[in-house]
Amino acid sequence: MQQDPYTPFCGTPPLPGELFTRWTLDPFLLVGLVAFAALLWARAERRGQAVTGAALVAVLFISPLCAASMALFSARVGQHILLTLIAAPLIAAALPKMRLPLWPLALLFALLFWGWHSPTPYAATLQSDLVYWAMHLSLTGCAIALFMGFRGAGAQAAVPAVFTAAQLTAFAVTLTLAPTAWHGWHELTALPYGLSALADQQLAGALMWVAGGGLFMVLVALQVRHLLRQDTLAQGAG
């Protein structure tokens, strides 16, 4: 008896006309998201930010963006930008402040971001639910820990923050200027959207370069403003 072919967690790559009907309402996903939100609510000091971060995580996996990430590499990269550079900082800001080893986290985040988008690990996420969730949980978890580390490090966060921004920019440049497409999966799935696999990859690089770089610079600026405010308060108290 022939075994049925594997279907990725978010389903088969959708055609443009059916994209907005493709909501992911898997019961295990919904239970996991509720459990995550409940745990976050119990641990959070700032519950408004916790709710916003958890809601964004839910939208990124339930909405048609999940299915779009099966068809377009640019959609997958966009999903990861939103997870690691918007949802993760919101969640980190909601949790109690902790001193975490910042440089190991920054290096691990770089390794994970480059690694999971490289051809062989990326292909593995399309062949196994276990690998797919290992990618998302490791990226998101490391990003949350990294931004918690930024909060707890004070002025010492400056150089690791610049390193993180630089490696994300380098990743974007590498994607955008690569002469060939990295992922054979998208050679056919991107065509209905009027894109070649290489054009889809270049779009992913542009998203990372502009949106990712811009978001990270905003986050760095907010961190600097927070440090300056703390310094002003300390001088006033003295």
Stockholm file with secondary structure:
# STOCKHOLM 1.0

chainA/1-238         MQQDPYTPFCGTPPLPGELFTRWTLDPFLLVGLVAFAALLWARAERRGQAVTGAALVAVLFISPLCAASMALFSARVGQHILLTLIAAPLIAAALPKMRLPLWPLALLFALLFWGWHSPTPYAATLQSDLVYWAMHLSLTGCAIALFMGFRGAGAQAAVPAVFTAAQLTAFAVTLTLAPTAWHGWHELTALPYGLSALADQQLAGALMWVAGGGLFMVLVALQVRHLLRQDTLAQGAG
#=GR chainA/1-238 SS CCCCCCCCTTCSCCCGGGGGGCCCCCHHHHHHHHHHHHHHHHHCSSHHHHHHHHHHHHHHHHSTHHHHHHHCHHHHHHHHHHIIIIIHHHHHHHSCCCCCCHHHHHHHHHHHHHHHTSHHHHHHHTTCHHHHHHHHHHHHHHHHHHHHHHHHHGGGGHHHHHHHHHHHHHHHHHHHHCSSCSCTTHHHHSGGGTCCHHHHHHHHHHHIIIIIHHHHHHHHHHHHHHHHHHHHHHHHHC
#=GC SS_cons         CCCCCCCCTTCSCCCGGGGGGCCCCCHHHHHHHHHHHHHHHHHCSSHHHHHHHHHHHHHHHHSTHHHHHHHCHHHHHHHHHHIIIIIHHHHHHHSCCCCCCHHHHHHHHHHHHHHHTSHHHHHHHTTCHHHHHHHHHHHHHHHHHHHHHHHHHGGGGHHHHHHHHHHHHHHHHHHHHCSSCSCTTHHHHSGGGTCCHHHHHHHHHHHIIIIIHHHHHHHHHHHHHHHHHHHHHHHHHC
//
